[in-house]
C-alpha cells in the first residue's frame, strides 16, 4: 500500500508460461510480490478486446470502474464495451501455490491455448496467446518510429 509517499510496485517484464489442464496460470513470483503490496491475493480478470485478458489488482480495477462511472456517463458507444468487458469481469483469488484459475469462458473468448505470454503493463497484467503476442510484437517493432513521436510529446525521447 502507499505509505509515506512511496508508490506501489509495478508489474514489469514479460514471461512465457504454460496453462495447466485446468486453465490455471502460475502467476510469476515477481508479480505476486507486487500484488502483495496491495494486501490482496485477488485479481480481476477482464477480457480486453478479442485477443487478451487483463488482470487487475482489485483496488486498481475499482479505480477503472470509478473513472468509467464519472467520465463515461452519456457515452453511448462505451455501453457495448462495458457490456463485453466489464460485464464479464471476474474476481479470481490466487491459490496457495500462487496459481490463478482463468475462467474457461474468458480463455475461449480471447483465444488462449496452453502457451501464453504474461506481460507486465505497469498497473495491470495482460495474458496473450503466445502466437498472437509474437505477431503483435513484430508489428510494434515495424512501427517503432510512430511510438517515438508520441513518447517525445511526453518528454521521454
N, C-alpha and C positions, 0 to 999 in steps of 0.2 A: 504494500500500500504506500501511498505517497506520504512521506514524513519529512519534516524539516527541509522542504524544498527539493528533495530528491524525487526523481521521476521513477515510474515503474520500469521494469525491464522491457525489452523489446524483442519481438520474435525476428530473428535474423538467421539466414542461411537456407540452403536447400539440400534435402537428402532424399535418396531413393528408399522406398520401403515396399514390403510385400504384405498385402492384407491376408489374414488367415482365412480359413474356410468359412468362418462365421462373420467375416467382414469387419474384423477388429484390426485397428491400427495401433502398433506400438508407438505411442506418442514419444518423440525424441526427448531424451533426458534434458537437453539444454532448454527445450520448450517447456518441459514440466517445471524447471526451475523458475522460468518467467511466470508461469501460471501460479506457482506457489506464492508469488508476490501479491497476487490478488486475493489471497486467503480463500481460495476456492479450487475445487477439482472438477468444476462444471464448465463445459464448453457448449456454446450454442452452435449447432451445425445447420448451415443455411445453404440451400442451392443458389448458386450465383450464375445466372445465365444457363446455357446449355452444356457447359464443359467443366465446371469445377465446383467444389464445395468450399465454403468459408467456415472457419471455426473461430468463434469469438469467445474470449472470457466473458462470463455473464455480465459483468459490470460494463464492459465495452459495448456489448450488444444492446444493453439498456440505453446507453448513450446514443447509439444509432437510432433506436426506436424513438427516443425523445426528440431527436433532430427531425425525424420524419413527421412526428406529430406537430411540431411547432413550425417548421419551414415548408412542409409538404402539403399543408392544407390547401384544398382547392385545385391541386394539380391533377386533373383527371387522368392524364397519361400515366401518372405514378400509381394509380389504383391497380392496374394489371400487374405491375412489377411487385407491388406489395402482396397481392394475392399469390403470385408464383414463388416469391422468395420468403417474405415474412410469414405468409400463411403456412409454410412448410418448415419454418424454423423449429428445430428440435433440441431441447437441452439434453446433453449427454454427460454422464459422470465418468471420469477415469476410474478403472478398477484398480485393485491393489497392486497389480503388475504394471500399471501405467499405460494400459490399453484403453482405447475408446472404441465403442461399437458404433460404426457408421450405419445408419438406418438403410436397409435394403432399398426401399423406395427412392431414397435420395441418391444412392450409388447408381441405380439404374437410370435415373433421370439425367445424370451428368456423364454417364458412360464410363464409370470406373470399373476396371477389372482388377486383378490382383496386384499388378505392378503400378505403383503410384509414386508421384513426387510430392513431397511435403515441403511447402515453400513459406518461409517466414516473410510476412508482409508488414512488419513493424508492430501494429496493434492487433493483427489477426493472422491466421494461418490459412493457406489455401492448399487443397488436395486436388491433384490433377491426375488424369490418366497419363502414364509416362509418355506414350507416343504423341498425344495431343500437346503436352507440355513441350516436348522437344521441338515440334513443329513451330509452336509459338515463339520459342527462344530463337530459332533460326530467323523467323520473320522480324523479331525485335532487333537482332543483330544487323539485319539488312537495312533497317530504318533508323539506325542509331543517330544519325545526324539530326533527324527531326526531334529526337529527345533532347539533344544538346541545346537546341533553341529554347525549349521550354525550361530546361534546367538553368540556362543562362538568365532567363527572366526572373528566376527565383534566387539569383545570386550564387548559384552553385558552380557554374562554369564561367 
